[in-house]
Amino acid sequence: MKVYTDIEDFKDVKNPVVTTGMFDGVHLGHQKIISRLKEVAKEQNGETVVLTFYPHPRMVLFPEDNELLLLNTQKEKIELLEKYGIDHLIIYPFTKEFSRLTSVEFVRNILVNKIKTKRLVIGYNHHFGRNREGSFEHLKEYGPLYGFEVEEIPAKDIDHVEISSTKTRNALLAGDVKLANTFLGHFYSISGKVVEGLKLGRTIGYPTANIVVDDKYKLVPGDGIYAVKIKYENTNFDGMLSIGNNPTVEGKGRSIEVNIFGFDKTIYSKELTIYFIERLRDEMKFNNLEELKVQLVKDEVDSQRILNTKY
């Protein structure tokens, strides 16, 4: 997959078959659009193109908004779109000036003049242009004028629940990673560097790596204990992870701590990627470390059962 951060570098692409959007999460709804994009590209003897934007529009238009949470970092989104077989990814800079483009200016200036779109495939209820004024109906009008065809993909349902990035975020915030993974079609993940913690886990036989996620917009699932898989230096491990405030030892703020089964290396400053498989339980306060250890033994057994039998 070729990645472009300057649209001027996008040239000489044969029969571009294009979709556009934020693609946060690259969930099953997005994957349906991508699948159709690839089908059309094959029919048209063309190449697939995703046009997305960075920063997220809300970061630019509402910079004081501290509640924005995203399912993907930029790096994660690129990796997922490559995984699902996109040929070209254009990351267009979202600015206040760009936000003022009317729908027809966006179509003419970007989709037609810059990308030379031959076929446009969009998701259900897609809007674009200034104040989100553009719609599928607008695109059907513009297509014949500018020489491209347009196709809308209907809403993707699972058990009558429409998939959306918002529903996925809500599931993760509630700790329901199984539901979120169902929406996504892949395991939700976070990445971060290992930092020094209180080192109490090692005193009861459960050393943990404390993870710090640098991207402040990256969504961290709700508090609780999870069965997880961990990738470290391209090797996968099983483990269990705690998100919360460590009430048993009076933790000083929210932390992310992972116990990697059968792992005893010192990995401070190294990066780990955590894949959330299933939530085990709520965070709990115990009377002492011995009671906590008894529960951790149970958590490990439960995690091993889940990870060994299902994944």
C-alpha positions, 0 to 999 in steps of 0.5 A: 500500500502506498501512503500519501501525506501530500496529495500532489504526490498522487498521480498516474494511478489507473482508474482510481476507485475511491472511498472517503471517510475517517475510517476510525476503527476500520470496523465491519461496516468499513470493511464492507465498503473496502470489500466492495471497493476491491470488487469494483476495482477488479471489474474496472481494471483499476486501483483502490484509493482511500481518502482520509483526513488528519487531524480528526476534524473535531481536533481542528474545529473544537480544540477545547474538546477534551472528550474526543476518543479514537479507536485508532492512532494514525499508525494503527489505521494505516496498518489496518487499511494495509491489512485489508488490501487497499492499494493507495491511502491519501491522508489529507490535512484537515484544516479550518480552511479545508473545512470551509470547502463546499460539497461541490468544491470538494468533489471538483477540487479533490475527487476529480481534479486531484484524484481523477476518481472514476468510481466513488463508493461511499458508506450509508448516510455519508456526508461531506463538505462545509457543514456536512452539506454534501450527501449521496443525492448530491454525488448522484448529481455531480457524477454525470457532470464530472465523469464519475460513477457513485455507489452507496453501501447500505448500513451493515447490521449484526443482529439488527444493531447498526455498526458504527465507530460510536457504538464500538467506542461505547462498548469499549468504555463499558468494558465489553471488549467481546462486543467491540471485537464483534463490531470491529472484526478484529481484536481491539488493541492499544500500544504503549511503552513500559515504565517503572511502577510500584513493583508490588506484583513481583512480591506476590509472584505476578510481576506486571509491565506498566504501560503508558499510552502516549496518544491522548486521544486513544481510547483505553477500555473501561476499568477491569481485568482482561484476558489479553494477548501481547505482542513484543518484538514480533513475538506473541504472548498470553497474559492478563491485564488490569486497568484501574486505580489499584484500590488494594494498594491505594494506587495514585491514578489510573494505570494499565498493568499487564502480567505476561505469562511465562515472561521474565525479561526487563523491558522498560522503555520497550513498546508492547501491543495489547490485544483485548480478548475478553473481560474477566471481572471488575476491579476489586479492593482486597483486604491485603496482598495475600487475598489479591494473590488468591484472586490473581491465581483464579484470574490466570486460570480463567485467562488461560482457559479463554486464551487456550480454548477460543483463540 
